[in-house]
Amino acid sequence: MLEPRQLRDTRGKTTMKTKKLQKALAWYWRTFPRIFLFLVIIIALFSIIWNKHQEECNCFKMEKAGKEGATHLQAICETLQNQNFTVKRSVMDPLPIPYEYLLGFPPTRKKYLSIGISSIQEKNRKYLLKTIESIFKRSSPMDLKEMVLVVYLANNHFHLNKKPATDIKDEFSSYIESGNLLVIYSSLASYPSLEGLKRSFFDKEKKIQAKSKQNVDYAYLVNFCASLSHYYLMLEDDVICANGFFSVIRQYIEDKNEPWTTVAFSKLGYIGKLYHNEDLPKLARFLLMFYSEMPSDWLLELFYQSKAQKKMITFTPSLFQHIGRISSFHNVENIFKDSEFHEDFGDFGDFIDASCYTDIAVFQDYLAQEVCPPGRGFFWGKNVTTGKTFTMIFQTPIIPLRVQIYTGSTKYPQDILHSGYVEMGKLKTEENGTVTCKYFRKVGDFHIGQFEMDNYEALTEQIDCLRIQVTATQKEWLRIRKINIWVKKD
């Protein structure tokens, strides 16, 4: 049995434990709500942060989706806009270059031929006026109805264009009023840079700039003329024209069967080059693309070659002659002349489907067929001896009304037929692999290298051949430059 003291100690300990438990429980009940509240706050904060994060993610996704949607919408809009794109309008049509009319107005209808001249420098104005005069004076009233001349004044400063424009107006006001003459200008602000061009085919920087600017000038000129006519003729500002050049060009074009890109009616530079107007926007782009690479006459060759024309088609005799001594560019003396030019071009016969043959030795590529109507060149032969012949075989029989044959040239006046005559033949046959006629009769002789006869009005019989017969050996070569034949129409 416990003693009283021990019993008191035991009770005391029990009481102390009870008090401690009570204190612990009291602290727990006081602290638990606080801990609970703290946890609730933590959870609430975490929830807020989490929701915020989710919102940001959702916003990012929505923004991304919105951007993608906007991009898609933009693409749709661009696609709708691009539905207006056509190769013809956006690529093949003339460039939207700004032009100013200094004189004249555009024609109200498309003409047959537009002629373009680019001109700079006041010093060259006397040549320019003479060129314009030659174009109009060598054209008939009927020709002028189908022709428009465009002069592009391309001086570096606008005030330099005022004087030549005034001179043109004073001299040719009637042609301006009739719609045959336009004078235009375009600001150099739209030109590509002419500074820092690489040196390639030119020696001096000024020469590079001049030739590069010339390419751009030509590009602007042909671009303007693209919609004015069916055909375009490029001239320079210091040339004269042969009589009736327009009629010759028109007849040559209308009787030419094979496709062509460029035909040269002069062998000098960019003089007398003929184009289809539908090719002018392409030519303008071509000149601008390579404006600083090489001179314009070199680009000319590359252009027609790029359109599958193997070599230049050259018409002779030349219809245009260079008359200037000072170049339009950088004051360089230039006295080039076209040896094939004949100012008095004379008549122009009918285009006849024919083939030409000869037993005269041919020089280089100057074949008999080159002069055979519709001729585009001339025949040049050597070792001309007695008995040699030049024969023309007509595809279908003809009744000739008039015949002209010209030999020699301005540069080679001795290369004429000194002794010979012309025969007409019937009944085509073949001898030794060569087509000829069975029966021939003489109709006239050559005189000083020319044959002309126009007394065939009474002739009613058809012929199949025309033959030139050499009657004396000559040391000079033979150059047949032109054969004109007029035939009786049905």
C-alpha positions as CSV (number, residue, x, y, z in Angstrom):
1,M,0.0,0.0,0.0
2,L,1.3,3.4,-0.9
3,E,2.1,5.8,1.8
4,P,0.4,9.1,1.9
5,R,3.5,11.0,0.6
6,Q,3.8,8.6,-2.3
7,L,0.2,8.9,-3.0
8,R,0.4,12.6,-3.1
9,D,3.3,12.4,-5.5
10,T,1.5,10.1,-7.8
11,R,-1.6,12.3,-7.8
12,G,0.6,15.3,-8.5
13,K,2.2,13.7,-11.5
14,T,-1.2,12.6,-12.8
15,T,-2.5,16.1,-12.4
16,M,0.6,17.6,-14.2
17,K,0.1,15.2,-17.1
18,T,-3.5,16.1,-17.3
19,K,-2.7,19.8,-17.3
20,K,0.0,19.3,-20.0
21,L,-2.5,17.4,-22.1
22,Q,-5.0,20.1,-21.6
23,K,-2.5,22.8,-22.6
24,A,-1.5,20.8,-25.7
25,L,-5.1,20.3,-26.7
26,A,-5.7,24.0,-26.0
27,W,-2.7,25.0,-28.2
28,Y,-3.8,22.6,-30.9
29,W,-7.3,23.9,-31.1
30,R,-6.0,27.4,-31.1
31,T,-3.3,26.7,-33.8
32,F,-5.3,24.3,-36.0
33,P,-7.6,27.0,-37.4
34,R,-4.6,29.2,-38.1
35,I,-2.8,26.3,-39.9
36,F,-6.0,25.5,-41.7
37,L,-6.4,29.1,-42.7
38,F,-2.8,29.2,-43.8
39,L,-3.2,26.1,-45.9
40,V,-6.4,27.5,-47.4
41,I,-4.6,30.7,-48.3
42,I,-1.7,28.7,-49.8
43,I,-4.1,26.6,-51.8
44,A,-6.0,29.7,-52.9
45,L,-2.8,31.5,-54.0
46,F,-1.7,28.4,-55.8
47,S,-5.1,28.2,-57.5
48,I,-4.9,31.8,-58.5
49,I,-1.4,31.4,-59.9
50,W,-2.4,28.3,-61.7
51,N,-5.4,29.9,-63.2
52,K,-3.3,32.9,-64.2
53,H,-0.8,30.6,-65.9
54,Q,-3.6,28.8,-67.7
55,E,-5.1,32.1,-68.9
56,E,-1.7,33.2,-70.2
57,C,-1.3,29.9,-72.0
58,N,-4.8,30.2,-73.4
59,C,-4.1,33.8,-74.4
60,F,-0.9,32.7,-76.1
61,K,-2.7,29.9,-77.9
62,M,-5.4,32.3,-78.9
63,E,-2.9,34.9,-80.0
64,K,-1.0,32.3,-82.0
65,A,-4.2,31.1,-83.5
66,G,-5.2,34.6,-84.2
67,K,-2.0,35.3,-86.0
68,E,-2.3,32.2,-88.0
69,G,-5.9,33.1,-88.8
70,A,-4.8,36.7,-89.7
71,T,-2.0,35.3,-91.9
72,H,-4.4,32.9,-93.5
73,L,-6.9,35.7,-94.0
74,Q,-4.2,37.9,-95.4
75,A,-3.2,35.1,-97.8
76,I,-6.8,34.7,-98.8
77,C,-7.0,38.5,-99.5
78,E,-3.8,38.4,-101.5
79,T,-5.0,35.4,-103.4
80,L,-8.2,37.3,-104.2
81,Q,-6.1,40.3,-105.3
82,N,-3.9,38.1,-107.4
83,Q,-6.9,36.8,-109.2
84,N,-6.5,40.0,-111.2
85,F,-3.0,39.1,-112.3
86,T,-2.5,38.1,-115.9
87,V,0.7,37.6,-117.8
88,K,-0.4,39.8,-120.6
89,R,-1.3,42.8,-118.4
90,S,1.4,42.4,-115.8
91,V,4.3,41.1,-117.9
92,M,3.7,41.6,-121.6
93,D,2.0,45.0,-121.6
94,P,4.0,48.3,-121.6
95,L,5.7,49.4,-118.4
96,P,3.9,52.1,-116.4
97,I,6.6,54.7,-117.1
98,P,5.6,58.4,-116.7
99,Y,5.8,60.5,-119.8
100,E,5.2,64.1,-120.6
101,Y,4.0,65.4,-123.9
102,L,6.0,68.3,-125.1
103,L,4.4,68.5,-128.5
104,G,1.5,66.7,-130.2
105,F,-1.0,64.1,-129.0
106,P,-1.3,60.3,-129.4
107,P,-3.1,59.0,-132.5
108,T,-6.8,58.2,-132.1
109,R,-6.3,54.8,-133.9
110,K,-3.5,52.3,-134.3
111,K,-1.3,53.2,-137.2
112,Y,0.6,50.8,-139.5
113,L,4.1,52.2,-138.6
114,S,5.5,54.2,-135.7
115,I,9.0,55.6,-136.0
116,G,11.1,56.3,-132.9
117,I,14.0,58.7,-132.5
118,S,15.9,59.3,-129.2
119,S,17.9,62.5,-129.2
120,I,20.1,64.4,-126.7
121,Q,22.5,67.3,-126.9
122,E,21.7,70.7,-128.3
123,K,24.6,70.4,-130.8
124,N,22.9,67.6,-132.6
125,R,19.7,69.6,-133.2
126,K,20.6,70.5,-136.8
127,Y,20.8,66.8,-137.6
128,L,17.6,66.0,-135.8
129,L,15.6,68.6,-137.8
130,K,17.1,67.3,-141.0
131,T,16.2,63.8,-140.1
132,I,12.5,64.7,-139.3
133,E,12.4,66.6,-142.6
134,S,13.7,63.7,-144.5
135,I,11.1,61.3,-143.0
136,F,8.2,63.5,-144.0
137,K,9.5,64.7,-147.3
138,R,10.3,61.1,-148.5
139,S,6.8,59.9,-147.6
140,S,3.6,60.3,-149.7
141,P,0.4,61.7,-148.3
142,M,-1.0,58.1,-148.3
143,D,2.1,57.0,-146.3
144,L,1.6,59.7,-143.7
145,K,-1.9,58.5,-143.0
146,E,-0.4,55.3,-141.6
147,M,2.6,56.7,-139.9
148,V,3.5,58.5,-136.6
149,L,6.9,59.8,-135.6
150,V,7.9,59.9,-131.9
151,V,10.8,62.0,-130.9
152,Y,12.1,61.3,-127.3
153,L,14.1,64.2,-126.0
154,A,16.4,62.5,-123.4
155,N,18.6,65.4,-122.2
156,N,19.7,65.1,-118.6
157,H,18.0,68.4,-117.6
158,F,14.5,69.3,-118.7
159,H,15.4,72.9,-119.6
160,L,17.7,71.5,-122.4
161,N,14.6,70.1,-124.1
162,K,12.9,73.4,-124.4
163,K,14.9,74.8,-127.3
164,P,14.8,71.6,-129.6
165,A,11.1,71.3,-128.8
166,T,10.5,74.9,-129.9
167,D,12.6,74.4,-133.1
168,I,10.6,71.3,-133.9
169,K,7.3,73.1,-133.4
170,D,8.4,76.0,-135.6
171,E,9.5,73.8,-138.4
172,F,6.8,71.0,-138.4
173,S,3.7,72.5,-136.8
174,S,1.5,71.1,-139.6
175,Y,2.7,67.5,-138.9
176,I,2.1,68.0,-135.2
177,E,-1.5,69.2,-135.8
178,S,-2.2,66.3,-138.2
179,G,-1.1,63.8,-135.6
180,N,2.0,62.6,-137.4
181,L,4.6,64.0,-134.9
182,L,4.9,63.6,-131.1
183,V,7.6,64.9,-128.9
184,I,7.9,63.4,-125.4
185,Y,10.0,63.4,-122.3
186,S,10.4,61.4,-119.2
187,S,12.0,62.5,-115.9
188,L,15.4,61.0,-115.2
189,A,14.2,60.4,-111.6
190,S,12.8,57.1,-112.8
191,Y,16.0,56.0,-114.5
192,P,18.2,53.3,-112.9
193,S,21.5,54.4,-111.4
194,L,24.3,55.4,-113.8
195,E,26.9,55.6,-111.1
196,G,29.4,53.0,-110.1
197,L,28.7,50.8,-113.1
198,K,31.1,48.0,-113.7
199,R,33.6,48.2,-116.6
200,S,33.1,45.5,-119.1
201,F,33.1,46.5,-122.8
202,F,34.0,50.2,-122.3
203,D,37.2,51.9,-121.3
204,K,36.1,55.0,-119.6
205,E,33.5,55.6,-117.0
206,K,31.8,58.4,-118.9
207,K,31.5,56.2,-121.9
208,I,30.0,53.4,-119.8
209,Q,27.4,55.9,-118.4
210,A,26.6,57.3,-121.9
211,K,26.1,53.8,-123.4
212,S,24.1,52.6,-120.4
213,K,21.9,55.7,-120.6
214,Q,21.4,55.2,-124.3
215,N,20.0,51.7,-123.5
216,V,17.6,53.2,-121.0
217,D,16.6,55.9,-123.5
218,Y,15.8,53.3,-126.1
219,A,13.9,51.2,-123.6
220,Y,11.7,54.2,-122.6
221,L,11.1,55.1,-126.3
222,V,10.0,51.7,-127.5
223,N,7.9,51.2,-124.4
224,F,6.0,54.4,-125.3
225,C,5.5,53.3,-128.9
226,A,4.2,49.8,-128.1
227,S,0.5,50.6,-128.5
228,L,0.7,53.2,-131.3
229,S,1.1,50.9,-134.3
230,H,1.5,47.4,-135.7
231,Y,5.2,47.8,-136.6
232,Y,7.9,50.0,-135.2
233,L,11.0,51.4,-136.9
234,M,14.0,52.6,-134.9
235,L,16.1,55.5,-136.3
236,E,18.8,57.7,-134.9
237,D,18.7,61.5,-134.9
238,D,21.2,62.0,-137.7
239,V,20.0,60.0,-140.8
240,I,18.3,60.6,-144.1
241,C,15.8,58.3,-145.8
242,A,15.4,56.9,-149.3
243,N,12.5,58.0,-151.4
244,G,9.3,56.0,-150.6
245,F,10.9,54.0,-147.8
246,F,7.5,53.5,-146.1
247,S,6.0,51.8,-149.2
248,V,9.1,49.6,-149.6
249,I,8.9,48.5,-145.9
250,R,5.2,47.8,-146.1
251,Q,5.4,45.8,-149.2
252,Y,8.3,43.8,-147.9
253,I,6.5,43.0,-144.7
254,E,3.2,42.0,-146.4
255,D,4.9,39.7,-148.8
256,K,7.2,38.0,-146.3
257,N,6.0,34.6,-145.2
258,E,8.6,33.3,-142.7
259,P,8.4,34.6,-139.1
260,W,10.8,37.3,-138.0
261,T,11.7,39.4,-134.9
262,T,14.0,42.0,-136.4
263,V,14.6,43.2,-140.0
264,A,17.4,45.6,-140.8
265,F,16.9,48.2,-143.4
266,S,20.3,49.6,-142.7
267,K,23.4,47.8,-141.6
268,L,24.6,50.5,-139.3
269,G,24.1,50.3,-135.5
270,Y,20.5,50.8,-134.4
271,I,19.5,52.6,-137.6
272,G,16.5,51.2,-139.6
273,K,15.7,48.3,-137.4
274,L,12.1,47.1,-137.7
275,Y,10.0,45.3,-135.0
276,H,6.6,44.0,-134.4
277,N,5.0,46.4,-131.8
278,E,3.9,43.4,-129.7
279,D,7.6,42.7,-129.1
280,L,8.3,46.3,-127.8
281,P,7.4,45.7,-124.2
282,K,9.7,42.7,-124.2
283,L,12.4,44.7,-125.9
284,A,12.0,47.5,-123.3
285,R,12.4,45.0,-120.4
286,F,15.4,43.4,-122.2
287,L,17.2,46.7,-122.6
288,L,16.5,47.7,-119.0
289,M,17.6,44.3,-117.6
290,F,21.0,44.5,-119.3
291,Y,21.4,48.3,-119.6
292,S,24.8,48.4,-118.0
293,E,26.2,45.2,-119.6
294,M,26.9,46.1,-123.2
295,P,26.0,48.6,-126.0
296,S,22.6,48.7,-127.6
297,D,23.6,47.2,-130.9
298,W,25.0,44.2,-129.1
299,L,21.8,43.8,-127.1
300,L,19.9,44.0,-130.4
301,E,21.6,40.9,-131.7
302,L,21.0,39.0,-128.4
303,F,17.3,40.0,-128.4
304,Y,16.4,38.6,-131.8
305,Q,18.5,35.5,-131.1
306,S,16.6,35.0,-127.8
307,K,13.5,34.8,-130.0
308,A,14.9,32.1,-132.2
309,Q,16.0,34.3,-135.2
310,K,19.4,32.9,-136.0
311,K,20.8,35.8,-137.9
312,M,19.9,39.4,-138.9
313,I,17.6,39.7,-141.8
314,T,19.0,42.5,-143.9
315,F,17.2,44.3,-146.7
316,T,19.3,45.8,-149.5
317,P,19.7,48.4,-150.8
318,S,19.7,50.2,-147.5
319,L,16.8,52.7,-146.9
320,F,18.6,54.9,-144.4
321,Q,22.0,56.7,-144.3
322,H,24.0,58.1,-141.4
323,I,24.8,61.8,-142.0
324,G,26.1,63.0,-138.7
325,R,29.8,63.5,-137.9
326,I,29.5,64.0,-134.1
327,S,27.8,61.3,-132.1
328,S,24.8,62.0,-130.0
329,F,26.8,60.8,-127.1
330,H,30.1,62.1,-125.6
331,N,31.0,64.3,-128.7
332,V,32.8,61.5,-130.4
333,E,33.3,61.9,-134.2
334,N,31.6,59.2,-136.1
335,I,31.7,59.2,-139.9
336,F,30.3,55.7,-140.6
337,K,28.4,55.4,-143.9
338,D,26.2,52.7,-145.3
339,S,27.7,51.6,-148.6
340,E,24.4,50.0,-149.6
341,F,22.3,53.1,-149.3
342,H,20.7,54.6,-152.4
343,E,18.8,57.8,-151.7
344,D,16.9,57.6,-155.0
345,F,15.6,54.1,-154.3
346,G,13.5,54.1,-157.4
347,D,10.6,51.8,-158.1
348,F,9.8,48.6,-156.2
349,G,8.5,45.7,-158.1
350,D,6.0,43.0,-157.2
351,F,7.0,40.2,-154.8
352,I,7.1,37.0,-156.8
353,D,7.6,33.5,-155.5
354,A,10.8,32.5,-157.4
355,S,14.0,30.6,-157.0
356,C,17.4,31.7,-158.4
357,Y,20.4,29.7,-159.6
358,T,23.8,30.6,-161.1
359,D,26.9,28.9,-162.3
360,I,29.0,31.9,-161.3
361,A,31.3,31.3,-158.4
362,V,29.7,32.7,-155.3
363,F,31.6,35.0,-152.8
364,Q,31.0,34.0,-149.2
365,D,27.3,33.8,-148.3
366,Y,26.1,36.3,-151.0
367,L,24.0,33.6,-152.7
368,A,21.8,33.9,-155.8
369,Q,18.7,33.5,-153.6
370,E,19.6,36.6,-151.6
371,V,18.6,38.9,-154.4
372,C,15.8,36.7,-155.8
373,P,12.3,38.3,-155.2
374,P,11.3,38.8,-152.5
375,G,15.0,39.6,-152.1
376,R,16.5,40.6,-148.8
377,G,20.1,41.1,-149.9
378,F,22.3,40.9,-153.0
379,F,24.2,38.4,-155.1
380,W,28.0,38.7,-155.3
381,G,30.0,36.4,-157.6
382,K,33.5,36.2,-159.0
383,N,35.2,34.6,-162.0
384,V,32.6,36.1,-164.4
385,T,33.3,34.6,-167.8
386,T,31.6,34.3,-171.2
387,G,28.6,31.9,-171.1
388,K,27.9,32.1,-167.4
389,T,24.3,32.6,-166.4
390,F,22.0,33.8,-163.6
391,T,18.6,32.2,-163.9
392,M,15.3,33.0,-162.1
393,I,12.6,30.3,-162.0
394,F,9.1,31.4,-161.2
395,Q,7.0,29.1,-159.0
396,T,4.0,29.8,-161.2
397,P,4.0,31.3,-164.7
398,I,3.9,35.1,-164.9
399,I,3.2,37.8,-167.5
400,P,5.8,40.5,-166.9
401,L,4.8,44.1,-167.5
402,R,8.1,45.7,-166.5
403,V,11.6,44.5,-165.5
404,Q,14.5,46.3,-163.8
405,I,17.9,44.8,-163.0
406,Y,20.7,46.8,-161.2
407,T,24.3,45.7,-160.7
408,G,27.2,47.2,-158.8
409,S,26.9,49.5,-155.7
410,T,28.0,52.8,-154.4
411,K,31.0,51.2,-152.7
412,Y,31.8,48.8,-155.5
413,P,30.8,50.7,-158.7
414,Q,33.0,48.5,-160.9
415,D,31.3,45.3,-159.9
416,I,28.7,45.6,-162.6
417,L,27.8,43.4,-165.6
418,H,29.9,45.0,-168.3
419,S,28.5,42.9,-171.1
420,G,25.3,40.8,-171.2
421,Y,21.7,40.5,-172.0
422,V,18.4,39.2,-170.6
423,E,16.3,36.3,-171.9
424,M,12.8,35.1,-171.1
425,G,12.0,31.4,-171.1
426,K,9.2,28.9,-171.3
427,L,8.6,25.3,-170.4
428,K,10.5,24.4,-167.2
429,T,12.9,21.5,-167.4
430,E,15.8,20.1,-165.6
431,E,19.4,19.8,-167.0
432,N,22.2,18.3,-165.0
433,G,20.3,18.6,-161.8
434,T,19.5,22.3,-162.3
435,V,16.0,23.6,-163.1
436,T,15.9,25.8,-166.2
437,C,13.6,26.5,-169.2
438,K,13.7,24.6,-172.5
439,Y,13.1,27.7,-174.8
440,F,14.6,31.2,-174.3
441,R,14.5,34.3,-176.3
442,K,16.5,37.5,-175.9
443,V,14.6,40.7,-174.8
444,G,17.3,43.3,-174.2
445,D,20.9,44.2,-173.3
446,F,22.6,45.6,-170.2
447,H,23.8,49.2,-170.5
448,I,26.4,50.4,-167.9
449,G,25.4,47.6,-165.5
450,Q,21.6,48.1,-165.8
451,F,18.8,46.5,-167.6
452,E,15.3,48.1,-167.9
453,M,12.4,47.3,-170.2
454,D,8.8,48.3,-169.9
455,N,7.3,47.6,-173.3
456,Y,5.6,44.4,-172.4
457,E,2.1,45.7,-172.6
458,A,1.5,43.7,-175.7
459,L,3.0,40.5,-174.2
460,T,0.2,38.0,-173.4
461,E,2.2,34.8,-173.2
462,Q,3.3,33.6,-169.8
463,I,6.9,32.9,-169.0
464,D,8.5,30.5,-166.5
465,C,12.1,31.8,-166.5
466,L,14.2,35.0,-166.6
467,R,17.9,34.6,-167.4
468,I,20.9,36.9,-167.4
469,Q,23.5,35.8,-170.0
470,V,27.2,36.9,-169.7
471,T,28.7,37.7,-173.1
472,A,32.2,38.8,-172.2
473,T,34.8,37.8,-169.6
474,Q,35.5,40.5,-167.0
475,K,38.1,40.8,-164.3
476,E,35.7,42.6,-162.0
477,W,33.3,40.7,-159.8
478,L,29.5,40.8,-160.4
479,R,27.2,42.3,-157.8
480,I,23.5,42.0,-158.5
481,R,21.8,44.3,-156.0
482,K,18.3,44.6,-157.2
483,I,15.7,42.9,-159.4
484,N,12.3,44.5,-159.9
485,I,9.6,42.7,-161.8
486,W,6.0,43.9,-162.3
487,V,3.5,41.3,-163.3
488,K,0.1,41.4,-164.8
489,K,-2.6,40.8,-162.2
490,D,-5.7,38.6,-162.8
